[in-house]
Amino acid sequence: MTLIDPSSLPRLAACYPHAAGRLQHKLAAEPLLSHAALAEAARALPPTHVEKRVHDAEDGAAFRMSGDQRDSADAIAQGGIDAAWIMLRCIEQLPDYRALLHRLLAELAPVITPASGPVRDVKGFAFISAPGTHTPFHFDAEYNILFQIAGDKVFATYPPAPPFVDLDAREAFHVSGANMLGWEPGFAAAGQQHMLAPGDALFVPYAAPHWVHAGDTPSVSLSVTWQTRASRAEADALALNPALRRIGLPYYDPAAAARVPWLRAAASRIGQRVGLL
């Protein structure tokens, strides 16, 4: 049985890789995504890959860890927690989940591979969210499809360009991993809001800023993320920028670039190998 509704492939082809787009899936009854199975996954993962945060943070600064992290698995087993956001990070470490992620991407490969090349660095994230959870405005330097499994949510996407995400934020991510963004009231009308219910999925372009609001019931979502050769080159080119500025050479700005920065990426990788970056 396929996991992706076949009608979703033409829709993904129409938007990938530059625009957000909706898909349909058949994962709502997948045993690995039940609360019981996700609780076992939380117990099997390294403790640093299980995060529990406040569910009602207004911004990135307030999106802090919540309470005792050790009780996350028990909370998931009970169907979630009333006032917390729980993330299972890098579930591809667990063989059954790794197989599920690769099965999903194999079904999408006829669209993804011709447009951007084979997927690399596949990762998976499970989100168990309390009713009303707000995930603040942020971006992820990866391609992403979010599969809604239980509950509903609003997922708002924005272009990966100023004023929503600027070059400083893009560079900072590749130094520290910080991905939270400042929010301006004027941004509200500029986002594309996607209503997601069980069976819905959303493709999110590389580095596209977004925020998420869960609905009135507990939510479970699965994110499958990946890189491509071009996205890795973009990351390497951004990592080179500080060194270029120090010596007065032009730096790379993905919002203004028309081509993949292959030469800059190669120079960056050499600099990283010899310890210059």
C-alpha positions in Angstrom: 0.0 0.0 0.0 1.3 3.5 -0.8 1.7 6.0 1.9 1.3 9.1 -0.3 -2.0 9.6 -2.2 -0.9 9.4 -5.9 -2.9 12.5 -6.7 -0.4 14.4 -4.5 2.6 13.9 -6.9 1.4 16.3 -9.6 0.6 18.9 -6.9 4.1 18.5 -5.4 5.6 18.7 -8.9 3.9 22.0 -9.5 5.4 23.7 -6.4 8.7 21.8 -5.6 11.2 23.0 -4.7 10.4 26.8 -4.4 6.8 27.1 -3.1 4.8 25.5 -0.3 2.3 22.9 -1.4 -0.3 20.5 0.1 -0.3 16.7 -0.2 -2.5 13.9 1.1 -1.2 10.8 3.0 -2.3 7.6 4.6 -0.3 7.7 7.8 -3.0 8.5 10.3 -3.3 4.8 11.2 0.5 4.0 11.1 1.3 2.1 14.3 4.7 3.8 14.6 3.0 7.1 15.0 0.6 6.1 17.8 1.2 7.6 21.2 2.3 4.2 22.6 4.9 3.8 19.9 6.1 7.4 20.1 6.5 6.9 23.9 8.7 3.9 23.3 10.7 5.9 20.7 11.2 8.7 23.4 12.6 6.1 25.7 14.9 4.7 23.1 16.3 8.0 21.8 19.2 9.8 23.5 17.8 12.1 26.2 19.2 15.2 24.3 16.9 14.2 21.4 13.7 14.5 23.4 12.7 18.1 24.1 9.7 19.4 26.1 9.0 23.1 25.8 6.4 25.5 26.8 3.4 25.4 24.5 2.3 29.1 24.6 5.5 31.0 23.9 4.9 34.3 22.2 8.3 34.4 20.6 11.6 32.5 20.3 13.0 33.9 23.5 10.1 32.4 25.5 10.2 29.1 23.7 12.2 27.5 26.5 12.5 24.0 28.0 9.6 23.1 30.3 9.9 21.3 33.6 11.5 17.8 34.0 12.5 16.5 30.6 12.5 12.9 32.0 8.7 12.6 32.1 8.2 13.2 28.3 7.8 9.5 27.4 5.2 9.0 30.1 3.3 12.1 29.0 3.3 10.9 25.4 2.1 7.4 26.4 -0.9 9.1 28.2 -1.9 10.8 25.0 0.2 14.0 25.3 0.4 16.6 27.9 -2.0 19.5 28.6 0.5 22.3 28.5 3.7 21.3 26.6 5.2 20.9 23.2 7.3 17.7 22.9 9.7 17.0 20.0 11.4 13.7 19.2 14.5 14.7 17.3 16.3 12.6 14.6 14.0 9.5 14.9 15.9 8.0 11.9 18.3 6.7 14.5 15.7 4.1 15.2 15.6 1.4 12.4 11.8 1.2 12.1 11.4 4.9 11.8 14.3 5.2 9.4 12.6 2.6 7.1 9.4 4.6 7.3 11.1 7.9 6.3 12.9 6.3 3.4 9.7 4.6 2.2 7.9 8.0 2.2 10.7 9.7 0.2 11.0 6.8 -2.2 7.3 7.5 -3.2 8.2 11.2 -3.7 11.5 10.6 -5.5 9.9 10.8 -9.0 9.2 14.4 -8.2 12.1 15.4 -6.0 15.0 13.8 -7.9 14.5 15.4 -11.3 14.0 18.8 -9.7 16.7 18.9 -7.1 18.7 15.7 -7.3 18.7 12.8 -4.9 17.9 13.5 -1.2 20.7 13.5 1.4 20.9 13.7 5.2 17.3 12.5 5.7 16.0 13.2 9.2 12.7 12.8 11.0 11.0 14.7 13.8 7.8 13.8 15.7 5.9 16.6 17.4 3.4 15.9 20.2 1.6 19.2 20.9 -0.9 20.3 23.6 -4.1 22.0 22.4 -3.4 25.6 21.5 0.4 25.1 21.1 2.1 28.0 19.3 5.4 27.3 17.7 7.0 30.8 17.2 8.3 32.3 14.0 11.4 30.5 12.8 13.1 28.8 9.8 14.8 25.5 9.1 17.7 25.1 6.7 16.3 22.0 5.1 13.5 20.8 2.9 10.6 19.6 4.9 7.2 17.8 4.5 5.1 17.9 7.6 2.5 15.1 7.9 -0.4 15.8 10.2 -1.3 12.6 12.1 -3.8 13.6 14.8 -5.5 16.9 15.7 -5.3 19.9 13.5 -3.1 23.0 13.1 -2.6 26.1 11.1 0.8 26.2 9.4 1.8 29.6 8.0 4.7 29.9 5.5 6.6 32.9 4.2 9.2 33.5 1.5 12.8 32.7 2.5 13.9 36.3 1.9 13.9 39.7 3.6 12.1 41.1 5.5 11.1 37.7 6.9 14.6 36.2 7.1 17.7 38.2 6.4 21.3 37.3 5.6 22.4 37.8 9.2 19.9 35.1 10.4 20.9 32.8 7.6 24.6 33.0 8.5 24.0 32.8 12.2 22.2 29.5 11.8 25.3 27.9 10.2 27.4 29.1 13.1 25.2 28.4 16.1 22.1 26.6 14.9 19.9 29.5 16.1 16.8 29.6 13.9 14.3 31.8 15.7 13.2 35.0 13.9 11.9 38.3 15.0 8.2 38.9 14.5 6.7 42.1 13.2 2.9 42.6 13.3 3.0 43.5 9.6 4.1 40.0 8.7 0.7 38.5 9.7 -1.0 39.4 6.4 1.9 38.3 4.3 1.9 34.6 5.3 0.2 31.8 3.4 -1.9 29.9 6.0 -2.5 26.2 5.5 -5.1 24.4 7.6 -3.9 20.8 8.3 -6.0 17.9 9.5 -5.2 14.2 9.8 -4.3 13.0 6.3 -3.0 16.4 5.2 0.7 17.1 4.6 2.6 20.3 3.7 5.8 20.7 1.7 7.9 23.6 3.2 10.7 25.0 1.0 14.3 25.2 2.1 14.7 28.0 4.7 11.1 29.2 4.4 10.1 31.0 7.7 7.0 29.7 9.3 4.9 29.6 12.5 2.5 26.9 13.7 -0.7 27.0 15.8 -2.2 23.8 17.0 -6.0 23.5 17.3 -8.3 22.6 20.2 -7.2 18.9 20.5 -3.8 17.2 21.1 -1.8 17.2 17.9 0.7 14.7 16.5 2.8 15.5 13.4 5.7 13.9 11.6 8.3 16.0 9.8 10.5 14.4 7.2 13.5 16.6 6.2 16.3 16.3 3.7 19.1 18.1 2.0 20.3 18.1 -1.6 23.7 18.7 -3.1 22.6 22.3 -3.9 21.3 23.0 -0.4 24.6 21.8 1.1 26.5 24.0 -1.3 24.4 27.0 -0.1 25.1 26.2 3.5 28.8 26.0 2.8 28.8 29.2 0.9 27.1 31.0 3.8 29.6 29.6 6.2 32.4 31.3 4.1 30.8 34.8 4.3 32.5 36.0 7.5 35.9 35.2 6.2 35.2 36.9 2.9 34.1 40.1 4.8 37.2 40.1 6.8 39.4 40.4 3.7 37.0 42.7 1.8 35.7 40.2 -0.8 32.1 39.9 -2.0 30.0 37.6 0.1 27.2 35.3 -0.9 23.5 36.3 -0.4 21.0 33.6 -1.3 18.2 36.1 -1.7 20.1 37.8 -4.5 21.9 34.9 -6.1 20.6 33.3 -9.3 22.9 30.3 -9.3 24.1 27.6 -6.9 27.4 28.8 -5.4 29.4 25.7 -6.3 32.9 27.5 -6.3 32.2 29.3 -3.0 31.0 26.0 -1.5 34.2 24.2 -2.6 36.4 27.0 -1.1 34.4 26.8 2.1 34.9 23.1 2.4 38.6 23.4 1.9 38.8 26.2 4.5 36.9 23.9 7.0 39.2 21.0 6.4 42.4 23.1 7.1 40.9 24.9 10.1 40.5 28.3 8.6 36.7 28.5 9.1 
